[in-house]
Amino acid sequence: MTDAFVILTLAENDYLYGTGTITIRVRRMHSGALISYHDEAWYEIHGVQLGRAGRELGERTVLVRAARLR
């Protein structure tokens, strides 16, 4: 049995509280809890930030624009 992960690459304007593009391997997404920020919907995502060649950079929590996930 293998674990399937979703890997997202997000532009700076698609997530909050960071600069530049980010790649994250998603572990959890709070899909039932939309967060409203500046009149837009956002989801909280927990995962591991990935660097070049898939190197793990550490745990990360980000708010991701809901429209980006649809």
MARTORKOL-858215 format. One line per field, with one value per residue: residue number from 1; residue in three letters; x, y, z of N, C-alpha, C in turn. Coordinates in Angstrom, 2 decimals. Example, Ala and Ser with C-alpha at 12.3 -4.5 7.8 and 13.67 -1.06 7.14 Angstrom:
nr: c(1 2) $
rest: c(ALA SER) $
nu: c(13.19 12.85) $
nv: c(-5.69 -2.25) $
nw: c(7.80 7.08) $
cau: c(12.30 13.67) $
cav: c(-4.50 -1.06) $
caw: c(7.80 7.14) $
cu: c(13.20 12.90) $
cv: c(-3.30 0.03) $
cw: c(7.80 7.87) $
end
This chain:
nr: c(1 2 3 4 5 6 7 8 9 10 11 12 13 14 15 16 17 18 19 20 21 22 23 24 25 26 27 28 29 30 31 32 33 34 35 36 37 38 39 40 41 42 43 44 45 46 47 48 49 50 51 52 53 54 55 56 57 58 59 60 61 62 63 64 65 66 67 68 69 70) $
rest: c(MET THR ASP ALA PHE VAL ILE LEU THR LEU ALA GLU ASN ASP TYR LEU TYR GLY THR GLY THR ILE THR ILE ARG VAL ARG ARG MET HIS SER GLY ALA LEU ILE SER TYR HIS ASP GLU ALA TRP TYR GLU ILE HIS GLY VAL GLN LEU GLY ARG ALA GLY ARG GLU LEU GLY GLU ARG THR VAL LEU VAL ARG ALA ALA ARG LEU ARG) $
nu: c(0.85 0.54 1.14 -0.65 0.10 -0.74 0.80 1.39 2.16 2.49 1.83 3.04 0.86 -1.20 -1.12 -0.90 1.35 4.14 6.90 7.50 7.38 5.99 6.39 4.53 3.98 1.04 -0.35 -2.54 -5.71 -7.94 -10.81 -13.42 -13.47 -13.59 -11.76 -12.23 -10.72 -9.92 -12.27 -12.22 -12.19 -10.30 -8.27 -6.84 -3.81 -1.75 1.52 4.53 7.12 8.72 11.88 14.28 14.58 12.86 13.64 13.08 12.12 10.94 8.22 5.16 2.61 0.08 -2.12 -4.29 -5.59 -8.94 -10.05 -7.91 -7.70 -9.78) $
nv: c(-1.19 2.22 5.64 8.40 11.63 15.05 17.46 20.83 23.66 26.94 30.24 33.41 35.16 33.42 32.36 33.12 35.05 34.75 34.89 34.78 31.84 28.80 25.36 22.73 19.75 18.39 17.60 17.90 19.44 21.85 21.56 22.07 24.46 27.44 30.43 33.83 36.52 39.73 39.88 37.50 33.90 31.51 28.61 26.72 25.07 22.35 21.07 19.84 21.86 21.93 21.93 22.47 19.71 18.21 18.20 18.15 20.91 21.55 21.62 23.32 25.74 27.20 29.72 29.25 30.54 29.95 29.85 29.05 26.37 25.07) $
nw: c(0.00 -0.82 0.04 -1.11 -2.11 -2.38 -4.27 -4.32 -6.24 -5.66 -6.65 -5.48 -5.03 -4.49 -1.98 1.56 3.55 2.82 0.51 -2.97 -5.13 -3.90 -3.11 -1.90 -0.11 0.58 3.68 5.35 4.96 5.91 4.92 5.60 6.84 5.90 5.59 5.86 4.29 3.50 1.96 0.50 0.07 1.88 2.48 5.13 4.97 5.79 5.62 4.07 3.11 0.00 -1.59 -4.18 -6.39 -4.87 -2.21 1.28 3.16 5.52 7.94 7.20 7.38 5.54 4.25 1.66 -1.32 -1.99 -4.54 -6.06 -5.55 -6.76) $
cau: c(0.00 1.33 0.44 -0.72 0.18 -0.97 1.86 0.95 3.10 1.64 2.40 3.01 -0.46 -2.17 -1.03 -0.59 2.46 5.38 7.29 7.94 6.64 6.19 5.91 4.20 3.34 -0.08 -0.68 -3.91 -6.39 -9.18 -11.75 -14.70 -13.31 -13.15 -11.36 -12.46 -9.66 -10.06 -13.44 -11.96 -12.18 -8.99 -8.20 -5.58 -3.18 -0.54 2.30 5.98 7.61 9.74 12.82 14.73 14.71 11.99 14.25 12.19 12.63 10.32 6.77 4.67 1.17 -0.19 -3.49 -4.31 -6.78 -9.88 -10.22 -6.75 -7.85 -10.93) $
cav: c(0.00 3.44 6.88 9.37 13.00 16.13 18.46 22.08 24.76 28.12 31.56 34.26 35.76 32.38 31.98 34.25 35.06 34.26 35.56 33.89 30.60 27.76 24.01 22.10 18.43 18.58 16.53 18.15 20.65 22.03 21.90 22.50 25.73 28.55 31.63 35.01 37.51 40.72 39.50 36.30 32.66 30.87 27.36 26.47 23.83 21.93 20.13 19.96 22.67 21.24 22.76 21.90 18.25 17.57 18.20 18.65 22.09 21.64 21.75 24.65 26.00 28.37 29.97 29.18 31.10 28.88 29.81 28.34 24.93 24.53) $
caw: c(0.00 -0.89 0.40 -2.20 -1.61 -3.34 -4.23 -4.91 -6.46 -5.55 -6.88 -4.29 -4.80 -4.18 -0.57 2.44 4.50 2.25 -0.73 -4.03 -5.38 -2.89 -3.41 -0.62 -0.13 1.51 4.64 5.83 4.52 6.65 3.85 6.15 7.56 5.06 6.31 5.05 4.44 2.43 1.16 -0.29 0.85 1.97 3.24 5.82 4.52 6.51 4.84 4.08 2.00 -0.79 -2.34 -5.46 -6.48 -3.88 -0.87 2.32 3.85 6.84 8.08 6.84 7.34 4.71 3.82 0.20 -1.95 -2.33 -6.00 -6.62 -5.31 -7.48) $
cu: c(0.89 0.47 0.47 -0.73 -0.17 0.19 1.37 2.13 2.26 2.42 2.23 1.62 -1.54 -2.08 -0.61 0.64 3.70 5.70 7.80 7.04 6.98 5.67 5.72 3.53 2.30 -0.27 -2.12 -4.42 -7.70 -10.27 -13.09 -14.65 -12.73 -12.81 -11.58 -11.38 -9.74 -11.15 -13.19 -11.95 -10.80 -9.12 -6.83 -5.05 -1.91 0.21 3.78 6.39 8.75 10.61 13.16 14.91 13.91 12.55 13.29 12.85 12.02 8.82 6.36 3.16 0.97 -1.70 -3.47 -5.65 -7.68 -10.04 -9.08 -6.91 -8.99 -10.58) $
cv: c(1.24 4.63 7.81 10.77 13.95 17.11 19.68 23.01 26.02 29.39 32.40 34.83 34.72 31.87 33.19 33.96 34.34 35.06 34.54 32.67 29.59 26.43 23.31 20.74 18.45 17.35 16.66 19.45 20.73 22.50 22.38 23.86 26.80 29.75 32.81 36.04 38.44 40.32 38.35 35.09 32.02 29.58 27.27 25.10 23.59 20.94 20.34 20.78 21.92 22.24 22.10 20.39 17.54 17.51 18.82 19.80 22.26 21.78 23.18 24.66 27.27 28.51 30.07 29.69 29.96 28.75 29.06 26.82 24.30 24.08) $
cw: c(0.00 -0.48 -0.80 -1.58 -2.75 -3.17 -4.99 -5.11 -6.58 -5.84 -5.62 -4.00 -4.48 -2.74 0.26 3.28 3.99 1.00 -1.72 -4.17 -4.30 -3.42 -2.08 -0.87 0.96 2.38 5.12 5.24 5.28 5.68 4.37 6.82 6.65 5.94 5.36 5.35 3.24 1.43 0.19 0.64 0.74 2.78 3.92 5.41 5.33 5.64 5.02 2.87 1.32 -1.53 -3.66 -5.35 -5.39 -2.47 0.14 3.06 5.24 6.78 7.77 6.89 6.53 4.49 2.30 -0.31 -2.43 -3.84 -6.67 -6.52 -6.07 -8.85) $
end
